[in-house]
Amino acid sequence: MNHPDEGAAPALRRLLDLLASGAATEDFAEVLADARRRGAPAGVLAEIDDATWQALRVHRTLRQHRRREAELTALFDTAGDLAASRELDTVLQAIVRRARMLLGTDTAYLTLPDEAAGDTYMRVTDGSVSVLFQTLRLSLGDGLGGLVAQTARPYATPDYRTDERFHHTGTIDAAVLDEGLVAIIGVPLLLGGQVIGVLFAADRSPRAFSPDEVALLCTLAAHAAIALDTAKSLADTRAALAELNAANELVRAHSAAVQRAEQAHDRLTDLVLRGAEVPDVAAAVALLLDGEIAVLDAEGEPLAGRPTPAAELAGAAAASRAEGRSVRHGGLWVCAVLAGHDALGTMVLRGRPDLDDADRRLFERASVVTALLLLLRRSVAETENRVRGELLTDLLTAPERDPAGLTARGRRLGVDLARPHLVLVAEPADGDGDERGRLAGAARRYLFGSRGVGAEHGEAVVLLVPLEAGTTGDPEGTARQAAERLARLAGFPVTVGTGRPAAGPRALAAAYAEGLRCVRALRVLGRAGEGASAGALGFLGVLLGDGHDVDGFVGATLGPLLAYDARRGTELVRTLRAYFDCGGSLTRAKDELHVHVNTVVQRLDRVEALLGRDWSRPERSLELQLALRLQLLSGG
């Protein structure tokens, strides 16, 4: 019979082999069963049974160590993920997957609160097969997750469907049923004592979760909380860096804008100090802004750059004056050129539809410099005009006294009296003497930028306008244009008359007398507020210069014909005018009137019946022709 130790030794060696190979628990019990089948003594069986129990303890310990090793490895890997600052979604996905693996559950998932929506949503899932479950949104406080979030403590349930510790909702229960989940454990993600999410593990069959499993899931939840906090801190840091970079860019841009503005200011100031004109400033600003600059005066006349219809800019210019800033007008920028409340003109920028704040301020500063330049030029012009006005007054008052002296004085003042000039005589249309001062100011603005001279003389304002060399000018057109522009500048109708172009003190004084008679003739003719030349009025200007009653004369002479035409719609007055214009020729008159010669004869017979048989006699004929001429000139 063998010794007991020798009988148990093979079984003990087999148990050691099983431990070394990591065999299943059931394999250890087979060792004792095999010894019984061989008929081992009771002592040997007892020893084998004791050894089997010890081997199972060692087996269980080794299994726990291996599980703990796996848990620690997972935790170390998670910590490594956090240290490596990987993407948040990747880290959370790894944590959820490791929770599922270490606890051996069918699924694992993580929910986070949505502050904007006021609920909770599924951020990460692993092992889920239900779309309904993956897109589930939970109201705060509902389900097992709501209980975990409210209490900040882990909760586990072996069977979710029958557990009444938390609030069930139809939406949550439907999603859990669709996923087939039964046993669920949830632990909070804590950050500074505040729950920022919940980590879950779940099985599709009933199961009790051990304290070790709860502790492991809590550790993973702590890592998830760290990942979320790190991501938030990183996002805040990135946002702060972005803001800092933006602030630095703003500071750099502002510094560059300030430097550019200083350079622009120095350049524009230097232009003004060197006596530059408006076109020079406009060219410099155009170069600085990489665009095209135009400057218009208060009446819309171009001072520099491309002409722009004033009517198109009226609204934008008014808005700029009201706001005190440049305004956008389609593809243009418009800035009023102001001196206090006095509008001196308008500056227009083309080619820069998008203008940043720095360039916009530069554009506005250029308008200020332009205003200063215009004020300076106006002040100089007004001073020069006062001195020249004295010359003009002496010229009109006593041209015979010292013609050579007047010419010499004019030459010293930049006025060449030997050069052909037009003498414009302007009066307020209503004859109000109180408005003459305003008209004189308007005349100075009218002459601004030219070599003309203006001064108050008698009841009128006289303007001496030089003609270009080798030209005779257009007295009639100049008078009409002057009447229109002076009216805009003065704010009331202005009557302007002029004589023929003249050169030399005596001829200029005579031209002034012609212009004055022309103004008086326009007033008598009822054409106050218009402009005309003595040449256009002919001998009527001389005859009417002293103030005859034109309307009375026309009515007394042509009254019967005018009344007949008005009553019957005939053309007796027109026929009589054509007859006289054609030298009394019936044939030429009928061609002029586009009627048959018999019609002309019949109409003249009617004229004779209304005016008398002596209408064609020389004395009566001259009177009729004068009345017809007056009636035509007066607009009848």
C-alpha positions in Angstrom: 0.0 0.0 0.0 1.4 3.4 -1.0 2.1 6.2 1.5 -0.7 8.8 1.7 1.6 11.4 0.5 2.5 9.3 -2.5 -1.2 8.6 -3.2 -2.1 12.4 -3.2 1.0 13.6 -5.1 -0.3 13.0 -8.7 -3.5 14.8 -7.9 -1.6 17.7 -6.3 0.6 18.0 -9.4 -2.5 18.0 -11.6 -4.0 20.8 -9.5 -0.8 22.8 -9.9 -0.9 22.2 -13.7 -4.5 23.5 -13.8 -3.5 26.6 -11.9 -0.6 27.2 -14.2 -2.7 26.8 -17.3 -5.5 29.0 -16.0 -8.1 26.2 -16.4 -11.8 26.7 -15.6 -13.2 26.2 -12.1 -15.0 23.0 -13.1 -11.7 21.3 -14.1 -10.5 21.5 -10.5 -13.5 19.5 -9.1 -12.7 16.8 -11.7 -9.4 16.0 -9.9 -11.2 14.9 -6.7 -13.9 13.0 -8.7 -11.1 11.1 -10.6 -9.4 10.1 -7.3 -12.7 8.8 -6.0 -13.2 6.7 -9.2 -9.8 5.2 -8.7 -10.7 4.2 -5.1 -8.2 6.4 -3.3 -8.2 6.1 0.5 -10.3 8.5 2.6 -7.2 10.3 3.9 -6.0 10.9 0.4 -9.4 12.0 -0.7 -9.5 14.5 2.2 -6.1 15.8 1.3 -7.1 16.1 -2.3 -10.3 17.9 -1.3 -8.4 20.3 0.9 -5.8 20.9 -1.8 -8.6 21.5 -4.4 -10.2 24.1 -2.1 -6.8 25.8 -1.7 -6.2 25.7 -5.4 -9.6 27.3 -6.0 -8.7 30.1 -3.6 -5.5 30.6 -5.5 -7.3 30.4 -8.8 -9.9 33.0 -7.6 -7.1 35.3 -6.3 -5.2 35.0 -9.6 -8.4 35.8 -11.5 -9.0 38.8 -9.3 -5.4 39.9 -9.9 -5.7 39.5 -13.6 -8.9 41.5 -13.6 -7.4 44.1 -11.4 -4.4 44.2 -13.8 -6.8 44.7 -16.7 -8.6 47.4 -14.8 -5.4 49.2 -13.9 -4.2 48.8 -17.5 -7.4 50.4 -18.7 -7.1 53.2 -16.2 -3.5 53.8 -17.2 -4.5 53.8 -20.9 -7.3 56.3 -20.1 -4.9 58.5 -18.1 -2.5 58.3 -21.0 -5.3 59.4 -23.4 -6.0 62.4 -21.1 -2.3 63.3 -20.9 -2.0 63.1 -24.6 -4.8 65.6 -25.0 -6.6 63.6 -27.6 -9.9 64.7 -29.1 -12.7 64.7 -26.5 -15.0 62.4 -28.5 -12.2 59.9 -28.9 -11.4 59.9 -25.2 -15.0 59.6 -24.2 -15.5 56.8 -26.7 -12.5 54.9 -25.3 -13.7 55.3 -21.7 -17.2 54.0 -22.5 -15.7 51.1 -24.5 -13.4 50.2 -21.6 -16.3 50.4 -19.1 -18.2 47.9 -21.2 -15.1 45.6 -21.5 -14.1 45.7 -17.9 -17.6 45.1 -16.5 -18.4 42.6 -19.2 -21.7 44.3 -20.0 -23.6 44.3 -23.2 -23.6 48.0 -23.5 -22.1 51.2 -22.0 -23.1 54.8 -22.6 -22.5 58.3 -21.3 -25.1 61.2 -21.1 -24.4 64.9 -20.8 -26.7 67.8 -20.0 -27.8 70.2 -22.8 -28.0 73.6 -21.1 -29.5 75.3 -24.2 -32.3 72.7 -24.6 -32.7 72.1 -20.8 -32.5 68.3 -21.1 -29.9 65.4 -21.3 -28.7 63.6 -24.4 -26.7 60.6 -25.4 -23.1 61.7 -26.0 -21.4 58.3 -26.5 -22.7 54.8 -26.8 -20.9 51.4 -27.2 -22.7 48.1 -28.0 -26.0 49.8 -28.7 -28.1 48.5 -31.6 -31.2 50.7 -31.2 -31.4 54.0 -33.0 -34.2 55.0 -30.7 -32.0 54.5 -27.7 -29.0 56.2 -29.3 -31.0 59.3 -30.1 -32.8 59.4 -26.7 -33.1 62.7 -24.9 -34.1 62.7 -21.2 -35.7 65.4 -19.3 -33.8 66.4 -16.2 -34.7 64.2 -13.2 -36.2 61.3 -15.3 -35.0 57.7 -15.2 -32.1 56.2 -13.4 -29.8 58.8 -14.8 -32.0 61.5 -13.3 -31.7 59.9 -9.9 -27.9 59.7 -10.2 -27.7 63.4 -11.3 -30.0 64.6 -8.4 -28.2 62.6 -5.7 -24.7 62.7 -7.1 -24.4 59.0 -6.1 -24.1 55.7 -8.0 -27.3 53.6 -8.5 -27.6 50.1 -9.9 -30.7 48.1 -10.7 -30.8 44.4 -11.5 -34.0 44.9 -13.4 -34.8 48.4 -14.7 -38.4 47.5 -15.7 -39.5 46.7 -12.2 -37.4 49.1 -10.2 -39.6 51.9 -8.7 -36.9 54.0 -7.1 -36.7 56.4 -10.0 -39.2 58.1 -12.2 -40.2 56.1 -15.3 -41.4 57.9 -18.5 -42.9 56.4 -21.6 -40.1 57.7 -23.8 -37.3 56.3 -21.7 -39.0 53.0 -21.1 -39.7 52.6 -24.8 -36.0 53.2 -25.7 -34.8 50.8 -22.9 -37.2 48.2 -24.2 -36.1 48.7 -27.8 -32.5 48.2 -26.7 -33.5 45.2 -24.6 -31.7 46.4 -21.5 -32.5 44.9 -18.0 -29.7 45.5 -15.5 -28.3 49.0 -15.5 -25.7 50.8 -13.3 -25.1 54.6 -13.5 -22.4 56.7 -11.8 -22.0 60.4 -11.7 -19.4 62.5 -13.5 -18.4 64.9 -10.7 -16.5 68.1 -11.1 -16.1 70.3 -8.1 -19.1 68.6 -6.4 -21.3 69.3 -9.4 -22.7 66.5 -11.6 -21.7 67.2 -15.2 -22.9 63.8 -16.7 -23.6 60.2 -16.0 -21.7 57.0 -17.1 -23.7 53.8 -17.5 -23.1 50.1 -18.1 -26.0 47.8 -18.8 -26.8 44.1 -19.6 -29.7 42.6 -21.5 -30.3 40.1 -18.7 -30.7 40.4 -14.9 -27.5 41.0 -13.0 -26.2 42.3 -9.7 -23.2 44.7 -9.9 -20.5 44.2 -7.2 -19.0 47.0 -5.2 -15.7 46.5 -7.1 -17.6 47.1 -10.4 -19.3 50.2 -9.0 -15.9 51.5 -7.8 -14.3 50.8 -11.2 -17.1 52.5 -13.1 -16.8 55.5 -10.7 -13.0 55.7 -11.5 -13.7 55.7 -15.2 -16.4 58.4 -14.6 -13.8 60.5 -12.8 -11.6 60.2 -15.9 -14.4 61.2 -18.1 -15.1 64.3 -15.9 -11.4 65.2 -16.2 -11.6 64.8 -20.0 -14.6 67.1 -20.1 -13.0 69.7 -17.9 -9.8 69.5 -19.8 -11.7 70.0 -23.1 -13.6 72.9 -21.7 -10.4 74.5 -20.3 -8.7 73.9 -23.7 -11.6 75.4 -25.5 -11.6 78.4 -23.1 -7.9 78.8 -23.6 -8.2 78.6 -27.4 -11.0 81.2 -27.3 -8.9 83.4 -25.1 -5.9 83.0 -27.4 -8.2 83.8 -30.4 -9.5 86.9 -28.6 -6.0 87.9 -27.7 -4.8 87.4 -31.3 -7.8 89.4 -32.6 -7.0 92.1 -30.1 -3.4 92.1 -31.2 -4.5 92.3 -34.8 -6.8 95.2 -33.9 -4.0 97.0 -32.1 -1.7 96.5 -35.0 -4.3 97.6 -37.5 -5.1 100.6 -35.3 -1.5 101.5 -35.0 -1.0 101.2 -38.7 -4.1 103.3 -39.3 -2.9 106.0 -36.9 0.5 106.0 -38.6 -1.1 106.2 -42.0 -3.5 109.0 -40.8 -0.5 110.9 -39.4 1.3 110.6 -42.7 -1.8 111.6 -44.6 -2.3 114.6 -42.3 1.3 115.7 -42.7 1.0 115.4 -46.5 -2.2 117.3 -46.8 -1.0 120.0 -44.4 2.2 120.4 -46.4 0.1 120.8 -49.6 -2.0 123.6 -48.0 1.1 125.3 -46.6 2.8 125.2 -50.0 -0.2 127.0 -51.5 -1.7 124.0 -53.3 -5.1 124.3 -54.9 -8.1 122.1 -54.6 -7.1 119.8 -57.5 -3.8 119.2 -55.9 -5.4 118.1 -52.6 -7.9 115.9 -54.5 -5.1 114.2 -56.4 -3.2 113.5 -53.1 -6.3 112.0 -51.5 -7.1 109.9 -54.5 -3.5 108.4 -54.3 -3.9 107.8 -50.5 -7.2 106.1 -50.9 -6.5 104.3 -54.2 -9.6 105.7 -55.7 -10.9 108.7 -57.7 -11.7 112.0 -56.0 -14.0 114.7 -57.3 -14.7 118.0 -55.5 -17.8 120.1 -56.2 -18.6 123.6 -55.0 -21.8 124.5 -53.1 -23.7 124.8 -56.5 -22.4 121.4 -57.8 -19.9 123.0 -60.1 -16.7 120.8 -60.4 -13.6 122.2 -58.6 -11.6 119.0 -59.2 -12.1 115.6 -60.8 -14.8 114.2 -62.9 -18.1 116.2 -63.0 -21.0 114.6 -61.2 -24.6 115.8 -61.6 -25.4 117.7 -58.4 -29.0 116.3 -58.4 -27.7 112.7 -58.1 -25.8 113.7 -54.9 -28.3 116.0 -53.3 -29.7 113.4 -50.9 -26.4 112.0 -50.0 -24.8 115.4 -49.5 -27.8 116.4 -47.2 -27.4 113.2 -45.2 -23.6 113.9 -44.8 -24.3 117.4 -43.6 -26.9 116.1 -41.1 -24.7 113.3 -39.7 -21.4 115.2 -39.9 -19.8 112.1 -41.6 -19.3 110.6 -45.0 -22.1 108.5 -46.3 -22.3 105.7 -48.9 -24.3 106.4 -52.0 -24.4 103.4 -54.3 -20.8 102.7 -55.3 -19.8 106.2 -54.2 -18.8 107.8 -50.9 -20.0 111.3 -50.3 -18.7 113.8 -47.7 -20.0 117.4 -47.2 -17.3 120.0 -47.1 -18.4 122.1 -44.2 -17.2 125.2 -42.3 -19.4 125.1 -39.3 -23.0 125.0 -40.7 -21.8 126.6 -44.0 -21.8 124.1 -46.8 -18.8 124.9 -49.0 -19.1 121.9 -51.3 -19.1 118.1 -51.6 -16.3 115.6 -51.9 -16.9 112.4 -53.8 -14.9 109.1 -53.8 -15.2 106.6 -56.6 -13.7 103.2 -56.9 -13.8 102.2 -53.3 -17.3 100.7 -52.6 -16.0 99.1 -49.4 -14.3 101.6 -47.2 -13.0 100.6 -43.7 -13.1 102.9 -40.7 -9.5 104.1 -41.1 -9.9 105.0 -44.7 -13.3 106.5 -44.0 -11.8 108.8 -41.4 -9.0 109.7 -43.8 -11.6 110.6 -46.4 -13.5 112.8 -43.9 -10.2 114.4 -42.8 -9.5 115.3 -46.4 -12.9 117.1 -46.6 -11.9 119.2 -43.5 -8.6 120.1 -45.2 -10.5 121.0 -48.4 -12.8 123.2 -46.3 -9.9 125.0 -44.8 -8.3 125.5 -48.2 -11.6 126.8 -49.6 -12.0 129.2 -46.7 -8.5 130.4 -47.1 -9.0 130.9 -50.8 -12.4 132.7 -50.2 -10.8 135.0 -47.6 -8.0 135.9 -50.0 -10.4 136.3 -52.8 -12.7 138.6 -50.7 -9.8 140.7 -49.7 -8.6 141.0 -53.3 -12.1 141.7 -54.5 -12.5 144.6 -52.0 -9.4 146.2 -53.4 -10.4 145.5 -57.0 -14.0 146.7 -56.1 -12.6 150.1 -55.3 -10.9 150.1 -58.7 -14.2 149.1 -60.3 -16.1 151.9 -58.5 -13.6 154.5 -59.7 -13.8 153.1 -63.2 -17.6 153.4 -63.3 -17.7 156.7 -61.5 -15.1 158.8 -63.4 -13.5 156.9 -66.3 -12.4 160.1 -68.0 -10.4 161.4 -65.0 -7.3 159.2 -65.4 -7.7 156.3 -67.9 -4.0 155.5 -67.9 -3.9 155.6 -64.1 -6.9 153.2 -63.9 -5.3 150.8 -66.3 -2.0 150.9 -64.3 -3.8 150.3 -61.0 -5.7 147.4 -62.6 -2.5 145.8 -63.9 -1.0 145.9 -60.4 -4.1 144.2 -59.0 -4.1 141.5 -61.7 -6.9 143.1 -63.7 -6.1 143.9 -67.3 -8.5 146.7 -68.3 -7.1 146.7 -71.8 -8.4 143.1 -72.3 -12.0 142.6 -73.5 -14.5 142.2 -70.7 -18.2 141.8 -70.2 -19.8 144.1 -67.7 -22.7 142.4 -66.0 -25.2 144.5 -64.1 -27.2 142.5 -61.5 -30.2 143.6 -59.4 -32.6 141.7 -57.1 -35.7 141.0 -59.3 -38.1 142.6 -56.8 -36.0 145.7 -56.6 -35.4 145.3 -52.8 -32.3 147.3 -51.8 -31.9 145.3 -48.6 -31.1 142.2 -50.7 -28.2 143.9 -52.5 -25.7 142.9 -49.8 -26.7 139.2 -50.2 -26.4 139.6 -53.9 -22.9 141.1 -53.5 -21.9 138.0 -51.5 -23.4 135.8 -54.2 -21.4 137.7 -56.8 -18.1 137.1 -54.9 -18.9 133.3 -54.8 -19.8 133.5 -58.5 -16.4 135.0 -59.3 -14.5 132.8 -56.9 -11.6 131.1 -58.8 -11.7 133.5 -61.7 -10.0 136.8 -62.4 -13.3 138.7 -62.4 -14.1 141.7 -60.2 -17.4 142.5 -58.5 -18.6 145.4 -56.5 -21.8 147.2 -55.3 -22.4 150.3 -57.4 -25.5 152.4 -57.2 -28.6 150.1 -56.8 -26.9 147.2 -58.5 -24.0 144.8 -58.2 -21.6 145.1 -61.1 -19.4 142.2 -62.3 -16.4 142.6 -64.6 -15.9 139.3 -66.4 -12.7 138.8 -68.6 -13.1 137.1 -71.9 -10.7 134.6 -73.3 -8.1 136.1 -75.7 -9.3 136.2 -79.3 -13.0 135.7 -78.5 -16.0 137.9 -78.4 -17.8 135.8 -75.9 -21.6 135.2 -75.7 -23.1 138.2 -73.9 -26.7 136.8 -74.1 -25.7 133.3 -72.8 -23.4 134.7 -70.2 -26.2 137.0 -68.9 -28.7 134.2 -68.7 -26.3 131.8 -67.0 -25.3 134.5 -64.5 -28.9 135.2 -63.6 -29.6 131.6 -62.9 -26.5 130.9 -60.9 -26.6 134.2 -58.9 -30.2 133.3 -58.1 -29.1 130.0 -56.7 -26.3 131.6 -54.7 -28.4 134.5 -53.3 -31.6 132.5 -52.7 -33.9 134.9 -54.7 -34.5 135.9 -58.4 -31.8 138.1 -59.9 -32.1 140.2 -63.1 -28.9 140.5 -65.1 -28.2 142.8 -68.1 -25.0 143.2 -70.1 -23.7 145.3 -73.0 -21.3 144.5 -75.7 -17.7 143.3 -74.9 -15.5 146.3 -74.2 -11.9 147.1 -73.4 -10.4 150.2 -71.8 -11.9 152.4 -69.0 -14.1 154.6 -71.3 -15.5 151.6 -73.2 -16.1 149.6 -70.1 -18.0 152.5 -68.5 -20.1 152.8 -71.7 -20.8 149.0 -71.5 -21.9 149.4 -67.9 -24.5 152.0 -69.1 -25.7 149.6 -71.7 -26.1 146.8 -69.1 -27.9 149.1 -66.7 -30.4 150.1 -69.5 -30.8 146.4 -70.4 -31.8 145.6 -66.7 -34.3 148.4 -66.7 -35.8 147.3 -70.0 -36.1 143.7 -68.7 -38.0 145.1 -65.7 -40.3 147.1 -67.9 -41.0 144.1 -70.2 -42.0 142.1 -67.1 -39.0 139.8 -67.4 -37.4 140.5 -64.0 -35.4 137.5 -62.8 -34.0 136.8 -66.3 -30.7 137.6 -68.0 -30.3 139.4 -71.4 -27.9 141.4 -73.4 -28.4 144.9 -74.9 -27.7 143.5 -78.3 -30.6 141.0 -78.1 -33.1 143.7 -77.0 -31.9 146.0 -79.8 -33.2 149.6 -79.9 -36.0 148.6 -77.5 -33.5 148.4 -74.7 -32.6 152.1 -75.3 -36.2 153.2 -75.7 -37.5 151.3 -72.6 -34.6 152.1 -70.3 -36.4 155.0 -68.7 -39.5 153.0 -67.8 -42.3 153.3 -70.3 -45.7 151.5 -69.8 -45.2 148.6 -72.1 -48.4 146.8 -71.3 -50.5 149.9 -71.7 -48.9 150.7 -75.1 -49.3 147.1 -76.4 -53.0 147.0 -75.2 -53.8 150.4 -76.8 -52.2 149.5 -80.1 -53.1 145.8 -80.6 -56.1 145.6 -78.2 -58.8 144.9 -80.8 -56.8 142.2 -82.5 -55.8 140.5 -79.2 -59.4 140.5 -78.1 -60.7 139.2 -81.4 -58.1 136.3 -81.4 -58.9 135.5 -77.8 -62.6 135.4 -78.5 -62.6 133.5 -81.8 -59.4 131.6 -81.7 -58.1 133.3 -84.8 -54.5 134.3 -85.6 -54.8 138.0 -86.7 -51.8 139.1 -84.6 -49.6 136.3 -85.9 -50.7 137.1 -89.5 -49.9 140.8 -89.1 -46.5 140.1 -87.6 -45.7 137.7 -90.5 -46.9 140.4 -93.0 -44.5 143.0 -91.6 -41.6 140.5 -91.2 -42.0 139.6 -94.9 -41.8 143.2 -96.0 -45.4 143.4 -96.9 -45.2 140.5 -99.3 -48.4 138.5 -99.4 -46.7 135.6 -101.2 -43.9 135.3 -98.6 -46.3 135.8 -95.7 -48.5 132.9 -96.9 -45.4 130.7 -97.0 -44.4 131.8 -93.5 -47.9 131.0 -92.2 -48.4 127.9 -94.4 -51.8 129.0 -95.6 -53.3 130.0 -99.0 -52.7 133.6 -100.1 -56.5 134.2 -100.1 -56.4 133.4 -96.4 -53.8 136.0 -95.8 -55.9 138.6 -97.7 -59.0 137.7 -95.7 -57.2 138.1 -92.4 -55.7 141.4 -93.4 -59.2 142.6 -94.4 -60.3 141.7 -90.9 -57.3 143.6 -89.4 -58.4 146.7 -91.4 -62.0 146.3 -90.2 -60.8 146.2 -86.5 -58.0 148.8 -86.6 -59.1 151.2 -89.4 -58.2 151.8 -93.0 -55.0 153.7 -92.0 -53.3 150.7 -90.3 -50.8 150.3 -93.2 -49.8 154.0 -93.4 -46.1 154.5 -92.4 -46.8 156.2 -89.0 -49.4 153.7 -88.0 -47.4 150.8 -89.4 -44.3 151.8 -87.3 -46.5 151.9 -84.1 -48.0 148.5 -84.9 -44.6 147.0 -85.5 -43.2 148.4 -82.3 -46.2 147.0 -80.4 -45.8 143.6 -82.0 -42.1 143.6 -81.1 -42.8 144.6 -77.5 -45.6 142.0 -77.2 -43.2 139.3 -78.5 -40.3 140.2 -76.2 -42.6 140.4 -73.2 -43.7 136.8 -73.9 -47.1 137.6 -75.4 
